[in-house]
Amino acid sequence: MKKAIIVEGKTDREKILQVLDEPIDIICTHGTRSLGKLERLIDEEKYDEVYVLVDADKAGRDLRRNIKNLFPNFRHLYTHKKYREVATTPLEEISKILSKAHFIVKQFNY
């Protein structure tokens, strides 16, 4: 089964890679809000499951809304609003979010 996670930027990608313990494609949107660019960036036919984990700020909410409109079957994961960004969310929290979505995550001694 081929899975992917959509994030906004490189620092989000790096944060997720610190936690994941399985090969996953991580697609960075680099802040694009253009529906056409999103369609070109995300090849949904390539994946069995696609997840969206974006920031809990206005830009993240706007991106999430656009993705929901284009790709209604994608699964959405959320970081807590108090962290605002995926990149500033503690590793333990990222691990919990991904684990609940049935990703294989590394075991840490927090």
PDB file as gemmi writes it, atoms N, CA and C in Angstrom:
CRYST1    1.000    1.000    1.000  90.00  90.00  90.00 P 1                      
ATOM      1  N   MET A   1       0.844  -1.180   0.000  1.00  0.00           N  
ATOM      2  CA  MET A   1       0.000   0.000   0.000  1.00  0.00           C  
ATOM      3  C   MET A   1       0.886   1.239   0.000  1.00  0.00           C  
ATOM      4  N   LYS A   2       0.643   2.123  -0.942  1.00  0.00           N  
ATOM      5  CA  LYS A   2       1.451   3.336  -1.066  1.00  0.00           C  
ATOM      6  C   LYS A   2       0.697   4.511  -0.447  1.00  0.00           C  
ATOM      7  N   LYS A   3       1.373   5.196   0.498  1.00  0.00           N  
ATOM      8  CA  LYS A   3       0.766   6.309   1.208  1.00  0.00           C  
ATOM      9  C   LYS A   3       1.583   7.576   1.009  1.00  0.00           C  
ATOM     10  N   ALA A   4       0.902   8.703   1.172  1.00  0.00           N  
ATOM     11  CA  ALA A   4       1.562  10.006   1.089  1.00  0.00           C  
ATOM     12  C   ALA A   4       0.959  10.935   2.144  1.00  0.00           C  
ATOM     13  N   ILE A   5       1.776  11.893   2.560  1.00  0.00           N  
ATOM     14  CA  ILE A   5       1.325  12.952   3.458  1.00  0.00           C  
ATOM     15  C   ILE A   5       1.618  14.281   2.768  1.00  0.00           C  
ATOM     16  N   ILE A   6       0.621  15.142   2.733  1.00  0.00           N  
ATOM     17  CA  ILE A   6       0.784  16.480   2.164  1.00  0.00           C  
ATOM     18  C   ILE A   6       1.049  17.457   3.303  1.00  0.00           C  
ATOM     19  N   VAL A   7       2.121  18.229   3.163  1.00  0.00           N  
ATOM     20  CA  VAL A   7       2.477  19.262   4.133  1.00  0.00           C  
ATOM     21  C   VAL A   7       2.733  20.563   3.380  1.00  0.00           C  
ATOM     22  N   GLU A   8       2.894  21.626   4.132  1.00  0.00           N  
ATOM     23  CA  GLU A   8       3.117  22.922   3.498  1.00  0.00           C  
ATOM     24  C   GLU A   8       4.565  23.138   3.070  1.00  0.00           C  
ATOM     25  N   GLY A   9       5.516  22.805   3.930  1.00  0.00           N  
ATOM     26  CA  GLY A   9       6.889  23.166   3.613  1.00  0.00           C  
ATOM     27  C   GLY A   9       7.925  22.156   4.051  1.00  0.00           C  
ATOM     28  N   LYS A  10       9.163  22.513   3.758  1.00  0.00           N  
ATOM     29  CA  LYS A  10      10.305  21.638   4.017  1.00  0.00           C  
ATOM     30  C   LYS A  10      10.498  21.355   5.506  1.00  0.00           C  
ATOM     31  N   THR A  11      10.279  22.349   6.360  1.00  0.00           N  
ATOM     32  CA  THR A  11      10.470  22.118   7.795  1.00  0.00           C  
ATOM     33  C   THR A  11       9.402  21.169   8.347  1.00  0.00           C  
ATOM     34  N   ASP A  12       8.198  21.226   7.790  1.00  0.00           N  
ATOM     35  CA  ASP A  12       7.147  20.272   8.174  1.00  0.00           C  
ATOM     36  C   ASP A  12       7.560  18.859   7.766  1.00  0.00           C  
ATOM     37  N   ARG A  13       8.071  18.747   6.561  1.00  0.00           N  
ATOM     38  CA  ARG A  13       8.533  17.450   6.049  1.00  0.00           C  
ATOM     39  C   ARG A  13       9.625  16.880   6.948  1.00  0.00           C  
ATOM     40  N   GLU A  14      10.592  17.708   7.308  1.00  0.00           N  
ATOM     41  CA  GLU A  14      11.699  17.261   8.156  1.00  0.00           C  
ATOM     42  C   GLU A  14      11.208  16.792   9.524  1.00  0.00           C  
ATOM     43  N   LYS A  15      10.228  17.496  10.078  1.00  0.00           N  
ATOM     44  CA  LYS A  15       9.660  17.134  11.378  1.00  0.00           C  
ATOM     45  C   LYS A  15       9.010  15.751  11.303  1.00  0.00           C  
ATOM     46  N   ILE A  16       8.227  15.512  10.277  1.00  0.00           N  
ATOM     47  CA  ILE A  16       7.545  14.233  10.108  1.00  0.00           C  
ATOM     48  C   ILE A  16       8.545  13.098   9.888  1.00  0.00           C  
ATOM     49  N   LEU A  17       9.590  13.361   9.125  1.00  0.00           N  
ATOM     50  CA  LEU A  17      10.600  12.330   8.868  1.00  0.00           C  
ATOM     51  C   LEU A  17      11.322  11.906  10.150  1.00  0.00           C  
ATOM     52  N   GLN A  18      11.385  12.792  11.145  1.00  0.00           N  
ATOM     53  CA  GLN A  18      12.012  12.444  12.421  1.00  0.00           C  
ATOM     54  C   GLN A  18      11.200  11.409  13.179  1.00  0.00           C  
ATOM     55  N   VAL A  19       9.920  11.290  12.865  1.00  0.00           N  
ATOM     56  CA  VAL A  19       9.001  10.443  13.609  1.00  0.00           C  
ATOM     57  C   VAL A  19       8.647   9.152  12.864  1.00  0.00           C  
ATOM     58  N   LEU A  20       8.486   9.242  11.549  1.00  0.00           N  
ATOM     59  CA  LEU A  20       8.054   8.078  10.775  1.00  0.00           C  
ATOM     60  C   LEU A  20       9.081   6.958  10.778  1.00  0.00           C  
ATOM     61  N   ASP A  21       8.577   5.733  10.801  1.00  0.00           N  
ATOM     62  CA  ASP A  21       9.443   4.564  10.726  1.00  0.00           C  
ATOM     63  C   ASP A  21       8.980   3.642   9.596  1.00  0.00           C  
ATOM     64  N   GLU A  22       8.497   4.240   8.525  1.00  0.00           N  
ATOM     65  CA  GLU A  22       8.092   3.518   7.325  1.00  0.00           C  
ATOM     66  C   GLU A  22       8.269   4.461   6.138  1.00  0.00           C  
ATOM     67  N   PRO A  23       8.468   3.909   4.960  1.00  0.00           N  
ATOM     68  CA  PRO A  23       8.651   4.778   3.787  1.00  0.00           C  
ATOM     69  C   PRO A  23       7.325   5.395   3.350  1.00  0.00           C  
ATOM     70  N   ILE A  24       7.280   6.702   3.327  1.00  0.00           N  
ATOM     71  CA  ILE A  24       6.090   7.464   2.952  1.00  0.00           C  
ATOM     72  C   ILE A  24       6.538   8.613   2.046  1.00  0.00           C  
ATOM     73  N   ASP A  25       5.787   8.883   1.001  1.00  0.00           N  
ATOM     74  CA  ASP A  25       6.051  10.075   0.202  1.00  0.00           C  
ATOM     75  C   ASP A  25       5.484  11.279   0.947  1.00  0.00           C  
ATOM     76  N   ILE A  26       6.294  12.303   1.083  1.00  0.00           N  
ATOM     77  CA  ILE A  26       5.838  13.537   1.722  1.00  0.00           C  
ATOM     78  C   ILE A  26       5.861  14.620   0.649  1.00  0.00           C  
ATOM     79  N   ILE A  27       4.690  15.139   0.354  1.00  0.00           N  
ATOM     80  CA  ILE A  27       4.513  16.119  -0.714  1.00  0.00           C  
ATOM     81  C   ILE A  27       4.426  17.504  -0.095  1.00  0.00           C  
ATOM     82  N   CYS A  28       5.363  18.383  -0.468  1.00  0.00           N  
ATOM     83  CA  CYS A  28       5.372  19.761   0.029  1.00  0.00           C  
ATOM     84  C   CYS A  28       4.668  20.666  -0.984  1.00  0.00           C  
ATOM     85  N   THR A  29       3.693  21.412  -0.515  1.00  0.00           N  
ATOM     86  CA  THR A  29       2.984  22.334  -1.410  1.00  0.00           C  
ATOM     87  C   THR A  29       3.723  23.655  -1.559  1.00  0.00           C  
ATOM     88  N   HIS A  30       4.643  23.943  -0.665  1.00  0.00           N  
ATOM     89  CA  HIS A  30       5.420  25.194  -0.674  1.00  0.00           C  
ATOM     90  C   HIS A  30       4.508  26.415  -0.736  1.00  0.00           C  
ATOM     91  N   GLY A  31       3.381  26.330  -0.025  1.00  0.00           N  
ATOM     92  CA  GLY A  31       2.490  27.475   0.102  1.00  0.00           C  
ATOM     93  C   GLY A  31       1.577  27.736  -1.080  1.00  0.00           C  
ATOM     94  N   THR A  32       1.610  26.896  -2.084  1.00  0.00           N  
ATOM     95  CA  THR A  32       0.748  27.153  -3.239  1.00  0.00           C  
ATOM     96  C   THR A  32      -0.718  27.017  -2.863  1.00  0.00           C  
ATOM     97  N   ARG A  33      -1.522  27.946  -3.354  1.00  0.00           N  
ATOM     98  CA  ARG A  33      -2.973  27.885  -3.131  1.00  0.00           C  
ATOM     99  C   ARG A  33      -3.700  27.714  -4.454  1.00  0.00           C  
ATOM    100  N   SER A  34      -2.953  27.738  -5.531  1.00  0.00           N  
ATOM    101  CA  SER A  34      -3.546  27.595  -6.857  1.00  0.00           C  
ATOM    102  C   SER A  34      -4.089  26.181  -7.029  1.00  0.00           C  
ATOM    103  N   LEU A  35      -5.353  26.083  -7.383  1.00  0.00           N  
ATOM    104  CA  LEU A  35      -5.969  24.771  -7.565  1.00  0.00           C  
ATOM    105  C   LEU A  35      -5.291  23.998  -8.690  1.00  0.00           C  
ATOM    106  N   GLY A  36      -4.940  24.695  -9.767  1.00  0.00           N  
ATOM    107  CA  GLY A  36      -4.259  24.043 -10.884  1.00  0.00           C  
ATOM    108  C   GLY A  36      -2.907  23.495 -10.474  1.00  0.00           C  
ATOM    109  N   LYS A  37      -2.148  24.275  -9.707  1.00  0.00           N  
ATOM    110  CA  LYS A  37      -0.837  23.810  -9.242  1.00  0.00           C  
ATOM    111  C   LYS A  37      -0.984  22.630  -8.293  1.00  0.00           C  
ATOM    112  N   LEU A  38      -2.003  22.665  -7.429  1.00  0.00           N  
ATOM    113  CA  LEU A  38      -2.235  21.547  -6.514  1.00  0.00           C  
ATOM    114  C   LEU A  38      -2.544  20.273  -7.293  1.00  0.00           C  
ATOM    115  N   GLU A  39      -3.375  20.396  -8.321  1.00  0.00           N  
ATOM    116  CA  GLU A  39      -3.703  19.220  -9.136  1.00  0.00           C  
ATOM    117  C   GLU A  39      -2.471  18.646  -9.811  1.00  0.00           C  
ATOM    118  N   ARG A  40      -1.580  19.514 -10.283  1.00  0.00           N  
ATOM    119  CA  ARG A  40      -0.350  19.036 -10.935  1.00  0.00           C  
ATOM    120  C   ARG A  40       0.628  18.436  -9.920  1.00  0.00           C  
ATOM    121  N   LEU A  41       0.635  18.987  -8.715  1.00  0.00           N  
ATOM    122  CA  LEU A  41       1.565  18.557  -7.674  1.00  0.00           C  
ATOM    123  C   LEU A  41       1.174  17.209  -7.074  1.00  0.00           C  
ATOM    124  N   ILE A  42      -0.123  16.966  -6.962  1.00  0.00           N  
ATOM    125  CA  ILE A  42      -0.614  15.783  -6.258  1.00  0.00           C  
ATOM    126  C   ILE A  42      -1.254  14.825  -7.253  1.00  0.00           C  
ATOM    127  N   ASP A  43      -0.602  13.707  -7.490  1.00  0.00           N  
ATOM    128  CA  ASP A  43      -1.114  12.676  -8.391  1.00  0.00           C  
ATOM    129  C   ASP A  43      -1.818  11.623  -7.538  1.00  0.00           C  
ATOM    130  N   GLU A  44      -3.121  11.823  -7.310  1.00  0.00           N  
ATOM    131  CA  GLU A  44      -3.858  10.943  -6.403  1.00  0.00           C  
ATOM    132  C   GLU A  44      -3.926   9.506  -6.897  1.00  0.00           C  
ATOM    133  N   GLU A  45      -3.787   9.291  -8.192  1.00  0.00           N  
ATOM    134  CA  GLU A  45      -3.829   7.932  -8.740  1.00  0.00           C  
ATOM    135  C   GLU A  45      -2.610   7.110  -8.309  1.00  0.00           C  
ATOM    136  N   LYS A  46      -1.580   7.783  -7.882  1.00  0.00           N  
ATOM    137  CA  LYS A  46      -0.324   7.130  -7.506  1.00  0.00           C  
ATOM    138  C   LYS A  46      -0.387   6.513  -6.108  1.00  0.00           C  
ATOM    139  N   TYR A  47      -1.395   6.893  -5.299  1.00  0.00           N  
ATOM    140  CA  TYR A  47      -1.428   6.498  -3.892  1.00  0.00           C  
ATOM    141  C   TYR A  47      -2.731   5.790  -3.521  1.00  0.00           C  
ATOM    142  N   ASP A  48      -2.606   4.867  -2.583  1.00  0.00           N  
ATOM    143  CA  ASP A  48      -3.783   4.209  -2.018  1.00  0.00           C  
ATOM    144  C   ASP A  48      -4.412   5.087  -0.941  1.00  0.00           C  
ATOM    145  N   GLU A  49      -3.572   5.797  -0.200  1.00  0.00           N  
ATOM    146  CA  GLU A  49      -4.043   6.681   0.871  1.00  0.00           C  
ATOM    147  C   GLU A  49      -3.224   7.965   0.858  1.00  0.00           C  
ATOM    148  N   VAL A  50      -3.924   9.095   0.991  1.00  0.00           N  
ATOM    149  CA  VAL A  50      -3.250  10.391   1.073  1.00  0.00           C  
ATOM    150  C   VAL A  50      -3.791  11.121   2.298  1.00  0.00           C  
ATOM    151  N   TYR A  51      -2.866  11.643   3.082  1.00  0.00           N  
ATOM    152  CA  TYR A  51      -3.190  12.360   4.310  1.00  0.00           C  
ATOM    153  C   TYR A  51      -2.739  13.803   4.158  1.00  0.00           C  
ATOM    154  N   VAL A  52      -3.416  14.684   4.866  1.00  0.00           N  
ATOM    155  CA  VAL A  52      -3.092  16.108   4.841  1.00  0.00           C  
ATOM    156  C   VAL A  52      -2.793  16.544   6.267  1.00  0.00           C  
ATOM    157  N   LEU A  53      -1.592  17.086   6.487  1.00  0.00           N  
ATOM    158  CA  LEU A  53      -1.205  17.607   7.800  1.00  0.00           C  
ATOM    159  C   LEU A  53      -0.582  18.980   7.567  1.00  0.00           C  
ATOM    160  N   VAL A  54      -1.398  20.015   7.769  1.00  0.00           N  
ATOM    161  CA  VAL A  54      -0.938  21.378   7.525  1.00  0.00           C  
ATOM    162  C   VAL A  54      -1.088  22.198   8.804  1.00  0.00           C  
ATOM    163  N   ASP A  55      -0.535  23.394   8.778  1.00  0.00           N  
ATOM    164  CA  ASP A  55      -0.529  24.259   9.954  1.00  0.00           C  
ATOM    165  C   ASP A  55      -1.945  24.653  10.377  1.00  0.00           C  
ATOM    166  N   ALA A  56      -2.073  24.981  11.653  1.00  0.00           N  
ATOM    167  CA  ALA A  56      -3.356  25.401  12.215  1.00  0.00           C  
ATOM    168  C   ALA A  56      -3.463  26.927  12.203  1.00  0.00           C  
ATOM    169  N   ASP A  57      -3.098  27.513  11.075  1.00  0.00           N  
ATOM    170  CA  ASP A  57      -3.206  28.964  10.906  1.00  0.00           C  
ATOM    171  C   ASP A  57      -4.045  29.245   9.661  1.00  0.00           C  
ATOM    172  N   LYS A  58      -4.213  30.510   9.314  1.00  0.00           N  
ATOM    173  CA  LYS A  58      -5.072  30.869   8.182  1.00  0.00           C  
ATOM    174  C   LYS A  58      -4.586  30.239   6.877  1.00  0.00           C  
ATOM    175  N   ALA A  59      -3.290  30.314   6.618  1.00  0.00           N  
ATOM    176  CA  ALA A  59      -2.759  29.741   5.381  1.00  0.00           C  
ATOM    177  C   ALA A  59      -3.007  28.229   5.326  1.00  0.00           C  
ATOM    178  N   GLY A  60      -2.822  27.558   6.456  1.00  0.00           N  
ATOM    179  CA  GLY A  60      -3.071  26.126   6.515  1.00  0.00           C  
ATOM    180  C   GLY A  60      -4.536  25.790   6.314  1.00  0.00           C  
ATOM    181  N   ARG A  61      -5.406  26.572   6.930  1.00  0.00           N  
ATOM    182  CA  ARG A  61      -6.854  26.344   6.758  1.00  0.00           C  
ATOM    183  C   ARG A  61      -7.277  26.576   5.310  1.00  0.00           C  
ATOM    184  N   ASP A  62      -6.733  27.617   4.670  1.00  0.00           N  
ATOM    185  CA  ASP A  62      -7.054  27.881   3.265  1.00  0.00           C  
ATOM    186  C   ASP A  62      -6.583  26.738   2.369  1.00  0.00           C  
ATOM    187  N   LEU A  63      -5.363  26.269   2.613  1.00  0.00           N  
ATOM    188  CA  LEU A  63      -4.837  25.151   1.830  1.00  0.00           C  
ATOM    189  C   LEU A  63      -5.683  23.905   2.047  1.00  0.00           C  
ATOM    190  N   ARG A  64      -6.022  23.624   3.291  1.00  0.00           N  
ATOM    191  CA  ARG A  64      -6.843  22.454   3.611  1.00  0.00           C  
ATOM    192  C   ARG A  64      -8.196  22.516   2.887  1.00  0.00           C  
ATOM    193  N   ARG A  65      -8.807  23.695   2.886  1.00  0.00           N  
ATOM    194  CA  ARG A  65     -10.093  23.867   2.206  1.00  0.00           C  
ATOM    195  C   ARG A  65      -9.954  23.583   0.706  1.00  0.00           C  
ATOM    196  N   ASN A  66      -8.898  24.092   0.090  1.00  0.00           N  
ATOM    197  CA  ASN A  66      -8.677  23.844  -1.339  1.00  0.00           C  
ATOM    198  C   ASN A  66      -8.458  22.360  -1.621  1.00  0.00           C  
ATOM    199  N   ILE A  67      -7.693  21.714  -0.757  1.00  0.00           N  
ATOM    200  CA  ILE A  67      -7.445  20.283  -0.943  1.00  0.00           C  
ATOM    201  C   ILE A  67      -8.734  19.490  -0.776  1.00  0.00           C  
ATOM    202  N   LYS A  68      -9.553  19.865   0.219  1.00  0.00           N  
ATOM    203  CA  LYS A  68     -10.841  19.177   0.417  1.00  0.00           C  
ATOM    204  C   LYS A  68     -11.732  19.311  -0.817  1.00  0.00           C  
ATOM    205  N   ASN A  69     -11.713  20.477  -1.440  1.00  0.00           N  
ATOM    206  CA  ASN A  69     -12.525  20.683  -2.640  1.00  0.00           C  
ATOM    207  C   ASN A  69     -12.030  19.853  -3.822  1.00  0.00           C  
ATOM    208  N   LEU A  70     -10.719  19.778  -3.989  1.00  0.00           N  
ATOM    209  CA  LEU A  70     -10.141  19.036  -5.111  1.00  0.00           C  
ATOM    210  C   LEU A  70     -10.115  17.531  -4.882  1.00  0.00           C  
ATOM    211  N   PHE A  71      -9.822  17.143  -3.659  1.00  0.00           N  
ATOM    212  CA  PHE A  71      -9.600  15.739  -3.327  1.00  0.00           C  
ATOM    213  C   PHE A  71     -10.415  15.366  -2.086  1.00  0.00           C  
ATOM    214  N   PRO A  72     -11.708  15.180  -2.216  1.00  0.00           N  
ATOM    215  CA  PRO A  72     -12.560  14.947  -1.043  1.00  0.00           C  
ATOM    216  C   PRO A  72     -12.272  13.651  -0.288  1.00  0.00           C  
ATOM    217  N   ASN A  73     -11.563  12.713  -0.893  1.00  0.00           N  
ATOM    218  CA  ASN A  73     -11.295  11.435  -0.232  1.00  0.00           C  
ATOM    219  C   ASN A  73     -10.011  11.415   0.597  1.00  0.00           C  
ATOM    220  N   PHE A  74      -9.248  12.483   0.559  1.00  0.00           N  
ATOM    221  CA  PHE A  74      -8.029  12.528   1.351  1.00  0.00           C  
ATOM    222  C   PHE A  74      -8.392  12.600   2.832  1.00  0.00           C  
ATOM    223  N   ARG A  75      -7.534  12.046   3.655  1.00  0.00           N  
ATOM    224  CA  ARG A  75      -7.758  12.037   5.108  1.00  0.00           C  
ATOM    225  C   ARG A  75      -6.996  13.194   5.746  1.00  0.00           C  
ATOM    226  N   HIS A  76      -7.663  13.895   6.642  1.00  0.00           N  
ATOM    227  CA  HIS A  76      -7.070  15.082   7.241  1.00  0.00           C  
ATOM    228  C   HIS A  76      -6.651  14.827   8.681  1.00  0.00           C  
ATOM    229  N   LEU A  77      -5.405  15.194   8.962  1.00  0.00           N  
ATOM    230  CA  LEU A  77      -4.830  15.102  10.297  1.00  0.00           C  
ATOM    231  C   LEU A  77      -4.620  16.527  10.791  1.00  0.00           C  
ATOM    232  N   TYR A  78      -4.722  16.703  12.104  1.00  0.00           N  
ATOM    233  CA  TYR A  78      -4.669  18.055  12.660  1.00  0.00           C  
ATOM    234  C   TYR A  78      -3.677  18.141  13.811  1.00  0.00           C  
ATOM    235  N   THR A  79      -2.881  19.211  13.787  1.00  0.00           N  
ATOM    236  CA  THR A  79      -2.069  19.544  14.940  1.00  0.00           C  
ATOM    237  C   THR A  79      -2.908  20.477  15.817  1.00  0.00           C  
ATOM    238  N   HIS A  80      -2.576  20.527  17.084  1.00  0.00           N  
ATOM    239  CA  HIS A  80      -3.337  21.366  18.014  1.00  0.00           C  
ATOM    240  C   HIS A  80      -3.080  22.841  17.701  1.00  0.00           C  
ATOM    241  N   LYS A  81      -4.118  23.652  17.828  1.00  0.00           N  
ATOM    242  CA  LYS A  81      -4.015  25.085  17.532  1.00  0.00           C  
ATOM    243  C   LYS A  81      -2.946  25.782  18.364  1.00  0.00           C  
ATOM    244  N   LYS A  82      -2.701  25.284  19.574  1.00  0.00           N  
ATOM    245  CA  LYS A  82      -1.707  25.968  20.425  1.00  0.00           C  
ATOM    246  C   LYS A  82      -0.292  25.878  19.841  1.00  0.00           C  
ATOM    247  N   TYR A  83      -0.034  24.892  18.981  1.00  0.00           N  
ATOM    248  CA  TYR A  83       1.287  24.777  18.349  1.00  0.00           C  
ATOM    249  C   TYR A  83       1.368  25.578  17.047  1.00  0.00           C  
ATOM    250  N   ARG A  84       0.237  25.907  16.475  1.00  0.00           N  
ATOM    251  CA  ARG A  84       0.099  26.705  15.248  1.00  0.00           C  
ATOM    252  C   ARG A  84       0.700  26.042  14.009  1.00  0.00           C  
ATOM    253  N   GLU A  85       1.905  25.549  14.087  1.00  0.00           N  
ATOM    254  CA  GLU A  85       2.576  25.000  12.906  1.00  0.00           C  
ATOM    255  C   GLU A  85       2.990  23.557  13.136  1.00  0.00           C  
ATOM    256  N   VAL A  86       3.015  22.803  12.069  1.00  0.00           N  
ATOM    257  CA  VAL A  86       3.504  21.421  12.152  1.00  0.00           C  
ATOM    258  C   VAL A  86       4.955  21.442  12.622  1.00  0.00           C  
ATOM    259  N   ALA A  87       5.752  22.346  12.080  1.00  0.00           N  
ATOM    260  CA  ALA A  87       7.182  22.401  12.398  1.00  0.00           C  
ATOM    261  C   ALA A  87       7.460  22.718  13.861  1.00  0.00           C  
ATOM    262  N   THR A  88       6.533  23.379  14.550  1.00  0.00           N  
ATOM    263  CA  THR A  88       6.754  23.726  15.958  1.00  0.00           C  
ATOM    264  C   THR A  88       5.997  22.792  16.909  1.00  0.00           C  
ATOM    265  N   THR A  89       5.316  21.815  16.352  1.00  0.00           N  
ATOM    266  CA  THR A  89       4.626  20.826  17.181  1.00  0.00           C  
ATOM    267  C   THR A  89       5.664  19.859  17.738  1.00  0.00           C  
ATOM    268  N   PRO A  90       5.622  19.551  19.032  1.00  0.00           N  
ATOM    269  CA  PRO A  90       6.603  18.620  19.613  1.00  0.00           C  
ATOM    270  C   PRO A  90       6.562  17.251  18.934  1.00  0.00           C  
ATOM    271  N   LEU A  91       7.727  16.616  18.878  1.00  0.00           N  
ATOM    272  CA  LEU A  91       7.828  15.300  18.244  1.00  0.00           C  
ATOM    273  C   LEU A  91       6.847  14.297  18.848  1.00  0.00           C  
ATOM    274  N   GLU A  92       6.676  14.347  20.146  1.00  0.00           N  
ATOM    275  CA  GLU A  92       5.753  13.422  20.810  1.00  0.00           C  
ATOM    276  C   GLU A  92       4.329  13.595  20.273  1.00  0.00           C  
ATOM    277  N   GLU A  93       3.926  14.826  20.053  1.00  0.00           N  
ATOM    278  CA  GLU A  93       2.583  15.100  19.538  1.00  0.00           C  
ATOM    279  C   GLU A  93       2.451  14.642  18.079  1.00  0.00           C  
ATOM    280  N   ILE A  94       3.457  14.917  17.274  1.00  0.00           N  
ATOM    281  CA  ILE A  94       3.462  14.445  15.878  1.00  0.00           C  
ATOM    282  C   ILE A  94       3.364  12.925  15.858  1.00  0.00           C  
ATOM    283  N   SER A  95       4.117  12.279  16.728  1.00  0.00           N  
ATOM    284  CA  SER A  95       4.091  10.827  16.827  1.00  0.00           C  
ATOM    285  C   SER A  95       2.687  10.315  17.154  1.00  0.00           C  
ATOM    286  N   LYS A  96       2.005  10.968  18.092  1.00  0.00           N  
ATOM    287  CA  LYS A  96       0.635  10.573  18.462  1.00  0.00           C  
ATOM    288  C   LYS A  96      -0.328  10.747  17.293  1.00  0.00           C  
ATOM    289  N   ILE A  97      -0.218  11.873  16.609  1.00  0.00           N  
ATOM    290  CA  ILE A  97      -1.099  12.162  15.473  1.00  0.00           C  
ATOM    291  C   ILE A  97      -0.938  11.085  14.398  1.00  0.00           C  
ATOM    292  N   LEU A  98       0.313  10.775  14.075  1.00  0.00           N  
ATOM    293  CA  LEU A  98       0.576   9.792  13.024  1.00  0.00           C  
ATOM    294  C   LEU A  98       0.234   8.379  13.462  1.00  0.00           C  
ATOM    295  N   SER A  99       0.505   8.070  14.701  1.00  0.00           N  
ATOM    296  CA  SER A  99       0.194   6.745  15.228  1.00  0.00           C  
ATOM    297  C   SER A  99      -1.308   6.481  15.202  1.00  0.00           C  
ATOM    298  N   LYS A 100      -2.101   7.480  15.581  1.00  0.00           N  
ATOM    299  CA  LYS A 100      -3.561   7.339  15.550  1.00  0.00           C  
ATOM    300  C   LYS A 100      -4.076   7.112  14.128  1.00  0.00           C  
ATOM    301  N   ALA A 101      -3.325   7.587  13.141  1.00  0.00           N  
ATOM    302  CA  ALA A 101      -3.694   7.397  11.737  1.00  0.00           C  
ATOM    303  C   ALA A 101      -3.089   6.107  11.170  1.00  0.00           C  
ATOM    304  N   HIS A 102      -2.534   5.275  12.056  1.00  0.00           N  
ATOM    305  CA  HIS A 102      -2.001   3.955  11.707  1.00  0.00           C  
ATOM    306  C   HIS A 102      -0.700   3.995  10.905  1.00  0.00           C  
ATOM    307  N   PHE A 103       0.082   5.042  11.112  1.00  0.00           N  
ATOM    308  CA  PHE A 103       1.438   5.068  10.567  1.00  0.00           C  
ATOM    309  C   PHE A 103       2.349   4.366  11.552  1.00  0.00           C  
ATOM    310  N   ILE A 104       3.425   3.804  11.047  1.00  0.00           N  
ATOM    311  CA  ILE A 104       4.443   3.202  11.908  1.00  0.00           C  
ATOM    312  C   ILE A 104       5.392   4.332  12.315  1.00  0.00           C  
ATOM    313  N   VAL A 105       5.517   4.544  13.613  1.00  0.00           N  
ATOM    314  CA  VAL A 105       6.354   5.623  14.115  1.00  0.00           C  
ATOM    315  C   VAL A 105       7.487   5.059  14.971  1.00  0.00           C  
ATOM    316  N   LYS A 106       8.554   5.828  15.052  1.00  0.00           N  
ATOM    317  CA  LYS A 106       9.697   5.449  15.873  1.00  0.00           C  
ATOM    318  C   LYS A 106       9.316   5.525  17.337  1.00  0.00           C  
ATOM    319  N   GLN A 107       9.952   4.710  18.138  1.00  0.00           N  
ATOM    320  CA  GLN A 107       9.730   4.734  19.589  1.00  0.00           C  
ATOM    321  C   GLN A 107      10.755   5.655  20.208  1.00  0.00           C  
ATOM    322  N   PHE A 108      10.285   6.633  20.948  1.00  0.00           N  
ATOM    323  CA  PHE A 108      11.148   7.590  21.622  1.00  0.00           C  
ATOM    324  C   PHE A 108      10.970   7.462  23.116  1.00  0.00           C  
ATOM    325  N   ASN A 109      11.965   7.857  23.845  1.00  0.00           N  
ATOM    326  CA  ASN A 109      11.850   7.986  25.309  1.00  0.00           C  
ATOM    327  C   ASN A 109      11.629   9.466  25.594  1.00  0.00           C  
ATOM    328  N   TYR A 110      10.375   9.863  25.697  1.00  0.00           N  
ATOM    329  CA  TYR A 110      10.048  11.278  25.893  1.00  0.00           C  
ATOM    330  C   TYR A 110      10.214  11.683  27.335  1.00  0.00           C  
TER     331      TYR A 110                                                      
END                                                                             
